Each structure stands twice: as C-alpha cells, then as structure tokens.
Amino acid sequence: MSTPKPSSDSVTARMRRQARRDTAPEVAVRKLLHASGYRYRLNERVPHMRRRTIDIAFGSAKVAVFMDGCFWHGCPDHATQPKSNSEWWREKLDRNMARDTETTAHLIAEGWTVLRFWEHESAERVAEQVRQTVDRERAGRRRRRS
C-alpha cells in the first residue's frame, strides 16, 4: 500500500487529533463499571501479540472489552467511505477489520471472552452486558478451581 498525498492540511491535522483511547463512549462505559464496583485495566496488551491492546480488560475473569469506532472499524450501520484517496482508505479500513477479527480469534484461543461494541451503543446497555459477562466468567472460574 502506498502512502497517499494528504487531501488537505486540515484533513491531516484532524486525523492526527483523532483519539485512539479514552474516547467519550469508552469513558462513559468505564464510569458506569467503576461506579458499580468493577475494577479493570486500561489499554492492556493482548497476550503474545505485538502492538495490540484491549480497551478494557478484566484479567482475572479473562474478559476483553473493545469499544470500536464506527468509521475505523467498519460499522455496518454508520461506516462511511472517504471520497478522497478512496482506494487507500478502503484498504486501510479493511486491514483494521481484519486485524479486529484476528485479535478476537487470538484472544478466544487464549481462553478469553471477547466483547465488541460499537461507539453508538448505549453505555448503560454495554456496561450491563459487561457486568453480566464478568460475573459469569468469575463464577465459572471459581467453580473450576474448587
């Protein structure tokens, strides 16, 4: 893949400012989880994979939570296709989605439960699903140990 020429300096500046972590949807979910007494790690490295991180990780329960942005991860409802440098962007976004699939498969093979949510989903609903999953996984791990 070749590096395209920026369509404009303002587009370049805007893309550089794009948050990679601590996005508003992610922070909203984290606040709800923390207020409910759940503790987690942020931007935890994916075991045995370079340059990949889990947005919200519950290590003891082995639950990985990803809050995916609609544009960057190809939301079927909200993703858009840039008009400038469209071929380059299509390849870039396709690689992002392939990387997501690979990361999910790797974590599952390592014994993790993977939850992926879109940025537009309700923080309350996401937090509730995360709580239920973490509780279920913790209970299952306690039963297996005893």
mmCIF file of the C-alpha atoms, coordinates in Angstrom:
data_MODEL
# 
_entry.id   MODEL 
# 
loop_
_atom_site.group_PDB 
_atom_site.id 
_atom_site.type_symbol 
_atom_site.label_atom_id 
_atom_site.label_alt_id 
_atom_site.label_comp_id 
_atom_site.label_asym_id 
_atom_site.label_entity_id 
_atom_site.label_seq_id 
_atom_site.pdbx_PDB_ins_code 
_atom_site.Cartn_x 
_atom_site.Cartn_y 
_atom_site.Cartn_z 
_atom_site.occupancy 
_atom_site.B_iso_or_equiv 
_atom_site.pdbx_formal_charge 
_atom_site.auth_seq_id 
_atom_site.auth_comp_id 
_atom_site.auth_asym_id 
_atom_site.auth_atom_id 
_atom_site.pdbx_PDB_model_num 
ATOM 1   C CA . MET A 1 1   ? 0.000   0.000   0.000  1.00 0.00 ? 1   MET A CA 1 
ATOM 2   C CA . SER A 1 2   ? 1.412   3.372   -0.911 1.00 0.00 ? 2   SER A CA 1 
ATOM 3   C CA . THR A 1 3   ? 1.050   6.441   1.242  1.00 0.00 ? 3   THR A CA 1 
ATOM 4   C CA . PRO A 1 4   ? -1.373  8.849   -0.411 1.00 0.00 ? 4   PRO A CA 1 
ATOM 5   C CA . LYS A 1 5   ? -0.843  12.550  -0.592 1.00 0.00 ? 5   LYS A CA 1 
ATOM 6   C CA . PRO A 1 6   ? -2.977  14.306  2.023  1.00 0.00 ? 6   PRO A CA 1 
ATOM 7   C CA . SER A 1 7   ? -6.109  15.779  0.528  1.00 0.00 ? 7   SER A CA 1 
ATOM 8   C CA . SER A 1 8   ? -5.500  18.895  2.618  1.00 0.00 ? 8   SER A CA 1 
ATOM 9   C CA . ASP A 1 9   ? -3.537  20.108  5.622  1.00 0.00 ? 9   ASP A CA 1 
ATOM 10  C CA . SER A 1 10  ? -6.763  20.414  7.622  1.00 0.00 ? 10  SER A CA 1 
ATOM 11  C CA . VAL A 1 11  ? -7.647  16.749  6.992  1.00 0.00 ? 11  VAL A CA 1 
ATOM 12  C CA . THR A 1 12  ? -4.149  15.702  8.044  1.00 0.00 ? 12  THR A CA 1 
ATOM 13  C CA . ALA A 1 13  ? -4.413  17.733  11.252 1.00 0.00 ? 13  ALA A CA 1 
ATOM 14  C CA . ARG A 1 14  ? -7.880  16.361  12.016 1.00 0.00 ? 14  ARG A CA 1 
ATOM 15  C CA . MET A 1 15  ? -6.767  12.730  11.583 1.00 0.00 ? 15  MET A CA 1 
ATOM 16  C CA . ARG A 1 16  ? -3.743  13.287  13.841 1.00 0.00 ? 16  ARG A CA 1 
ATOM 17  C CA . ARG A 1 17  ? -6.027  14.616  16.587 1.00 0.00 ? 17  ARG A CA 1 
ATOM 18  C CA . GLN A 1 18  ? -8.346  11.600  16.372 1.00 0.00 ? 18  GLN A CA 1 
ATOM 19  C CA . ALA A 1 19  ? -8.473  9.911   19.787 1.00 0.00 ? 19  ALA A CA 1 
ATOM 20  C CA . ARG A 1 20  ? -7.119  6.377   19.884 1.00 0.00 ? 20  ARG A CA 1 
ATOM 21  C CA . ARG A 1 21  ? -8.027  5.804   23.500 1.00 0.00 ? 21  ARG A CA 1 
ATOM 22  C CA . ASP A 1 22  ? -10.216 7.379   26.170 1.00 0.00 ? 22  ASP A CA 1 
ATOM 23  C CA . THR A 1 23  ? -12.963 8.154   23.678 1.00 0.00 ? 23  THR A CA 1 
ATOM 24  C CA . ALA A 1 24  ? -16.247 9.511   25.042 1.00 0.00 ? 24  ALA A CA 1 
ATOM 25  C CA . PRO A 1 25  ? -18.142 6.177   24.603 1.00 0.00 ? 25  PRO A CA 1 
ATOM 26  C CA . GLU A 1 26  ? -15.312 4.247   26.274 1.00 0.00 ? 26  GLU A CA 1 
ATOM 27  C CA . VAL A 1 27  ? -15.090 6.673   29.202 1.00 0.00 ? 27  VAL A CA 1 
ATOM 28  C CA . ALA A 1 28  ? -18.881 6.569   29.683 1.00 0.00 ? 28  ALA A CA 1 
ATOM 29  C CA . VAL A 1 29  ? -18.826 2.760   29.952 1.00 0.00 ? 29  VAL A CA 1 
ATOM 30  C CA . ARG A 1 30  ? -15.800 2.814   32.286 1.00 0.00 ? 30  ARG A CA 1 
ATOM 31  C CA . LYS A 1 31  ? -17.504 5.300   34.621 1.00 0.00 ? 31  LYS A CA 1 
ATOM 32  C CA . LEU A 1 32  ? -20.578 3.080   34.878 1.00 0.00 ? 32  LEU A CA 1 
ATOM 33  C CA . LEU A 1 33  ? -18.466 -0.016  35.546 1.00 0.00 ? 33  LEU A CA 1 
ATOM 34  C CA . HIS A 1 34  ? -16.325 1.747   38.144 1.00 0.00 ? 34  HIS A CA 1 
ATOM 35  C CA . ALA A 1 35  ? -19.405 3.160   39.909 1.00 0.00 ? 35  ALA A CA 1 
ATOM 36  C CA . SER A 1 36  ? -20.727 -0.415  40.110 1.00 0.00 ? 36  SER A CA 1 
ATOM 37  C CA . GLY A 1 37  ? -17.553 -1.546  41.882 1.00 0.00 ? 37  GLY A CA 1 
ATOM 38  C CA . TYR A 1 38  ? -15.833 -3.216  38.924 1.00 0.00 ? 38  TYR A CA 1 
ATOM 39  C CA . ARG A 1 39  ? -12.089 -2.780  38.565 1.00 0.00 ? 39  ARG A CA 1 
ATOM 40  C CA . TYR A 1 40  ? -10.243 -3.280  35.308 1.00 0.00 ? 40  TYR A CA 1 
ATOM 41  C CA . ARG A 1 41  ? -7.106  -2.405  33.406 1.00 0.00 ? 41  ARG A CA 1 
ATOM 42  C CA . LEU A 1 42  ? -6.999  0.029   30.509 1.00 0.00 ? 42  LEU A CA 1 
ATOM 43  C CA . ASN A 1 43  ? -5.235  -0.490  27.208 1.00 0.00 ? 43  ASN A CA 1 
ATOM 44  C CA . GLU A 1 44  ? -3.830  -3.832  28.350 1.00 0.00 ? 44  GLU A CA 1 
ATOM 45  C CA . ARG A 1 45  ? -1.538  -5.550  25.867 1.00 0.00 ? 45  ARG A CA 1 
ATOM 46  C CA . VAL A 1 46  ? -3.018  -8.526  24.055 1.00 0.00 ? 46  VAL A CA 1 
ATOM 47  C CA . PRO A 1 47  ? -1.017  -11.555 25.221 1.00 0.00 ? 47  PRO A CA 1 
ATOM 48  C CA . HIS A 1 48  ? 1.525   -12.727 22.610 1.00 0.00 ? 48  HIS A CA 1 
ATOM 49  C CA . MET A 1 49  ? 0.535   -10.072 20.037 1.00 0.00 ? 49  MET A CA 1 
ATOM 50  C CA . ARG A 1 50  ? 2.628   -7.019  19.338 1.00 0.00 ? 50  ARG A CA 1 
ATOM 51  C CA . ARG A 1 51  ? 1.079   -3.589  19.087 1.00 0.00 ? 51  ARG A CA 1 
ATOM 52  C CA . ARG A 1 52  ? -2.418  -4.706  20.081 1.00 0.00 ? 52  ARG A CA 1 
ATOM 53  C CA . THR A 1 53  ? -4.264  -3.610  23.194 1.00 0.00 ? 53  THR A CA 1 
ATOM 54  C CA . ILE A 1 54  ? -7.555  -4.363  24.907 1.00 0.00 ? 54  ILE A CA 1 
ATOM 55  C CA . ASP A 1 55  ? -9.591  -1.234  25.667 1.00 0.00 ? 55  ASP A CA 1 
ATOM 56  C CA . ILE A 1 56  ? -10.977 -2.550  28.987 1.00 0.00 ? 56  ILE A CA 1 
ATOM 57  C CA . ALA A 1 57  ? -9.520  -5.778  30.405 1.00 0.00 ? 57  ALA A CA 1 
ATOM 58  C CA . PHE A 1 58  ? -10.720 -7.891  33.306 1.00 0.00 ? 58  PHE A CA 1 
ATOM 59  C CA . GLY A 1 59  ? -7.636  -10.081 33.637 1.00 0.00 ? 59  GLY A CA 1 
ATOM 60  C CA . SER A 1 60  ? -8.755  -12.456 36.382 1.00 0.00 ? 60  SER A CA 1 
ATOM 61  C CA . ALA A 1 61  ? -12.036 -13.124 34.553 1.00 0.00 ? 61  ALA A CA 1 
ATOM 62  C CA . LYS A 1 62  ? -10.289 -13.092 31.155 1.00 0.00 ? 62  LYS A CA 1 
ATOM 63  C CA . VAL A 1 63  ? -12.849 -10.721 29.636 1.00 0.00 ? 63  VAL A CA 1 
ATOM 64  C CA . ALA A 1 64  ? -11.673 -8.310  26.929 1.00 0.00 ? 64  ALA A CA 1 
ATOM 65  C CA . VAL A 1 65  ? -13.875 -5.349  26.009 1.00 0.00 ? 65  VAL A CA 1 
ATOM 66  C CA . PHE A 1 66  ? -13.391 -3.349  22.819 1.00 0.00 ? 66  PHE A CA 1 
ATOM 67  C CA . MET A 1 67  ? -15.227 -0.115  22.028 1.00 0.00 ? 67  MET A CA 1 
ATOM 68  C CA . ASP A 1 68  ? -14.975 0.139   18.248 1.00 0.00 ? 68  ASP A CA 1 
ATOM 69  C CA . GLY A 1 69  ? -15.420 3.393   16.369 1.00 0.00 ? 69  GLY A CA 1 
ATOM 70  C CA . CYS A 1 70  ? -17.924 3.193   13.517 1.00 0.00 ? 70  CYS A CA 1 
ATOM 71  C CA . PHE A 1 71  ? -15.609 4.737   10.909 1.00 0.00 ? 71  PHE A CA 1 
ATOM 72  C CA . TRP A 1 72  ? -12.361 2.985   11.837 1.00 0.00 ? 72  TRP A CA 1 
ATOM 73  C CA . HIS A 1 73  ? -13.812 -0.487  12.370 1.00 0.00 ? 73  HIS A CA 1 
ATOM 74  C CA . GLY A 1 74  ? -16.494 -0.675  9.672  1.00 0.00 ? 74  GLY A CA 1 
ATOM 75  C CA . CYS A 1 75  ? -19.823 -0.418  11.475 1.00 0.00 ? 75  CYS A CA 1 
ATOM 76  C CA . PRO A 1 76  ? -22.461 -1.893  9.144  1.00 0.00 ? 76  PRO A CA 1 
ATOM 77  C CA . ASP A 1 77  ? -24.873 0.925   10.062 1.00 0.00 ? 77  ASP A CA 1 
ATOM 78  C CA . HIS A 1 78  ? -22.666 4.022   10.238 1.00 0.00 ? 78  HIS A CA 1 
ATOM 79  C CA . ALA A 1 79  ? -19.371 3.481   8.433  1.00 0.00 ? 79  ALA A CA 1 
ATOM 80  C CA . THR A 1 80  ? -18.612 5.914   5.639  1.00 0.00 ? 80  THR A CA 1 
ATOM 81  C CA . GLN A 1 81  ? -16.184 5.741   2.757  1.00 0.00 ? 81  GLN A CA 1 
ATOM 82  C CA . PRO A 1 82  ? -13.944 8.778   2.230  1.00 0.00 ? 82  PRO A CA 1 
ATOM 83  C CA . LYS A 1 83  ? -14.122 10.229  -1.277 1.00 0.00 ? 83  LYS A CA 1 
ATOM 84  C CA . SER A 1 84  ? -10.505 11.448  -1.364 1.00 0.00 ? 84  SER A CA 1 
ATOM 85  C CA . ASN A 1 85  ? -7.910  8.687   -1.635 1.00 0.00 ? 85  ASN A CA 1 
ATOM 86  C CA . SER A 1 86  ? -10.784 6.210   -1.566 1.00 0.00 ? 86  SER A CA 1 
ATOM 87  C CA . GLU A 1 87  ? -8.789  3.154   -2.638 1.00 0.00 ? 87  GLU A CA 1 
ATOM 88  C CA . TRP A 1 88  ? -6.123  3.762   0.013  1.00 0.00 ? 88  TRP A CA 1 
ATOM 89  C CA . TRP A 1 89  ? -8.787  4.279   2.691  1.00 0.00 ? 89  TRP A CA 1 
ATOM 90  C CA . ARG A 1 90  ? -10.702 1.144   1.653  1.00 0.00 ? 90  ARG A CA 1 
ATOM 91  C CA . GLU A 1 91  ? -7.518  -0.920  2.045  1.00 0.00 ? 91  GLU A CA 1 
ATOM 92  C CA . LYS A 1 92  ? -6.725  0.744   5.390  1.00 0.00 ? 92  LYS A CA 1 
ATOM 93  C CA . LEU A 1 93  ? -10.188 0.164   6.818  1.00 0.00 ? 93  LEU A CA 1 
ATOM 94  C CA . ASP A 1 94  ? -10.306 -3.418  5.506  1.00 0.00 ? 94  ASP A CA 1 
ATOM 95  C CA . ARG A 1 95  ? -6.987  -4.090  7.287  1.00 0.00 ? 95  ARG A CA 1 
ATOM 96  C CA . ASN A 1 96  ? -8.425  -2.645  10.503 1.00 0.00 ? 96  ASN A CA 1 
ATOM 97  C CA . MET A 1 97  ? -11.386 -5.036  10.300 1.00 0.00 ? 97  MET A CA 1 
ATOM 98  C CA . ALA A 1 98  ? -9.127  -7.998  9.505  1.00 0.00 ? 98  ALA A CA 1 
ATOM 99  C CA . ARG A 1 99  ? -6.920  -7.081  12.488 1.00 0.00 ? 99  ARG A CA 1 
ATOM 100 C CA . ASP A 1 100 ? -10.018 -6.963  14.723 1.00 0.00 ? 100 ASP A CA 1 
ATOM 101 C CA . THR A 1 101 ? -11.033 -10.445 13.559 1.00 0.00 ? 101 THR A CA 1 
ATOM 102 C CA . GLU A 1 102 ? -7.515  -11.781 14.095 1.00 0.00 ? 102 GLU A CA 1 
ATOM 103 C CA . THR A 1 103 ? -7.258  -10.240 17.575 1.00 0.00 ? 103 THR A CA 1 
ATOM 104 C CA . THR A 1 104 ? -10.636 -11.646 18.612 1.00 0.00 ? 104 THR A CA 1 
ATOM 105 C CA . ALA A 1 105 ? -9.733  -15.144 17.373 1.00 0.00 ? 105 ALA A CA 1 
ATOM 106 C CA . HIS A 1 106 ? -6.364  -14.991 19.143 1.00 0.00 ? 106 HIS A CA 1 
ATOM 107 C CA . LEU A 1 107 ? -7.893  -13.942 22.463 1.00 0.00 ? 107 LEU A CA 1 
ATOM 108 C CA . ILE A 1 108 ? -10.561 -16.655 22.253 1.00 0.00 ? 108 ILE A CA 1 
ATOM 109 C CA . ALA A 1 109 ? -7.833  -19.239 21.587 1.00 0.00 ? 109 ALA A CA 1 
ATOM 110 C CA . GLU A 1 110 ? -6.046  -17.924 24.704 1.00 0.00 ? 110 GLU A CA 1 
ATOM 111 C CA . GLY A 1 111 ? -9.193  -18.554 26.775 1.00 0.00 ? 111 GLY A CA 1 
ATOM 112 C CA . TRP A 1 112 ? -10.594 -15.016 26.851 1.00 0.00 ? 112 TRP A CA 1 
ATOM 113 C CA . THR A 1 113 ? -14.184 -13.940 26.374 1.00 0.00 ? 113 THR A CA 1 
ATOM 114 C CA . VAL A 1 114 ? -14.236 -11.070 23.875 1.00 0.00 ? 114 VAL A CA 1 
ATOM 115 C CA . LEU A 1 115 ? -16.930 -8.395  23.841 1.00 0.00 ? 115 LEU A CA 1 
ATOM 116 C CA . ARG A 1 116 ? -17.011 -5.866  20.997 1.00 0.00 ? 116 ARG A CA 1 
ATOM 117 C CA . PHE A 1 117 ? -19.321 -2.887  20.974 1.00 0.00 ? 117 PHE A CA 1 
ATOM 118 C CA . TRP A 1 118 ? -19.887 -0.004  18.573 1.00 0.00 ? 118 TRP A CA 1 
ATOM 119 C CA . GLU A 1 119 ? -19.352 3.549   19.752 1.00 0.00 ? 119 GLU A CA 1 
ATOM 120 C CA . HIS A 1 120 ? -23.024 4.368   19.127 1.00 0.00 ? 120 HIS A CA 1 
ATOM 121 C CA . GLU A 1 121 ? -24.361 1.708   21.507 1.00 0.00 ? 121 GLU A CA 1 
ATOM 122 C CA . SER A 1 122 ? -25.888 2.787   24.811 1.00 0.00 ? 122 SER A CA 1 
ATOM 123 C CA . ALA A 1 123 ? -23.266 2.992   27.547 1.00 0.00 ? 123 ALA A CA 1 
ATOM 124 C CA . GLU A 1 124 ? -25.806 1.641   30.045 1.00 0.00 ? 124 GLU A CA 1 
ATOM 125 C CA . ARG A 1 125 ? -26.563 -1.418  27.916 1.00 0.00 ? 125 ARG A CA 1 
ATOM 126 C CA . VAL A 1 126 ? -22.871 -2.046  27.215 1.00 0.00 ? 126 VAL A CA 1 
ATOM 127 C CA . ALA A 1 127 ? -21.944 -1.737  30.907 1.00 0.00 ? 127 ALA A CA 1 
ATOM 128 C CA . GLU A 1 128 ? -24.741 -4.129  31.884 1.00 0.00 ? 128 GLU A CA 1 
ATOM 129 C CA . GLN A 1 129 ? -23.614 -6.733  29.349 1.00 0.00 ? 129 GLN A CA 1 
ATOM 130 C CA . VAL A 1 130 ? -20.007 -6.384  30.544 1.00 0.00 ? 130 VAL A CA 1 
ATOM 131 C CA . ARG A 1 131 ? -21.064 -6.780  34.205 1.00 0.00 ? 131 ARG A CA 1 
ATOM 132 C CA . GLN A 1 132 ? -23.081 -9.904  33.415 1.00 0.00 ? 132 GLN A CA 1 
ATOM 133 C CA . THR A 1 133 ? -20.229 -11.440 31.431 1.00 0.00 ? 133 THR A CA 1 
ATOM 134 C CA . VAL A 1 134 ? -17.573 -10.652 34.043 1.00 0.00 ? 134 VAL A CA 1 
ATOM 135 C CA . ASP A 1 135 ? -19.776 -12.067 36.826 1.00 0.00 ? 135 ASP A CA 1 
ATOM 136 C CA . ARG A 1 136 ? -20.461 -15.239 34.810 1.00 0.00 ? 136 ARG A CA 1 
ATOM 137 C CA . GLU A 1 137 ? -16.771 -15.758 33.970 1.00 0.00 ? 137 GLU A CA 1 
ATOM 138 C CA . ARG A 1 138 ? -15.639 -15.136 37.560 1.00 0.00 ? 138 ARG A CA 1 
ATOM 139 C CA . ALA A 1 139 ? -18.219 -17.619 38.874 1.00 0.00 ? 139 ALA A CA 1 
ATOM 140 C CA . GLY A 1 140 ? -17.165 -20.218 36.304 1.00 0.00 ? 140 GLY A CA 1 
ATOM 141 C CA . ARG A 1 141 ? -13.504 -19.846 37.196 1.00 0.00 ? 141 ARG A CA 1 
ATOM 142 C CA . ARG A 1 142 ? -14.294 -20.230 40.932 1.00 0.00 ? 142 ARG A CA 1 
ATOM 143 C CA . ARG A 1 143 ? -16.271 -23.427 40.229 1.00 0.00 ? 143 ARG A CA 1 
ATOM 144 C CA . ARG A 1 144 ? -13.433 -24.883 38.139 1.00 0.00 ? 144 ARG A CA 1 
ATOM 145 C CA . ARG A 1 145 ? -10.885 -24.174 40.900 1.00 0.00 ? 145 ARG A CA 1 
ATOM 146 C CA . SER A 1 146 ? -12.918 -25.884 43.621 1.00 0.00 ? 146 SER A CA 1 
# 
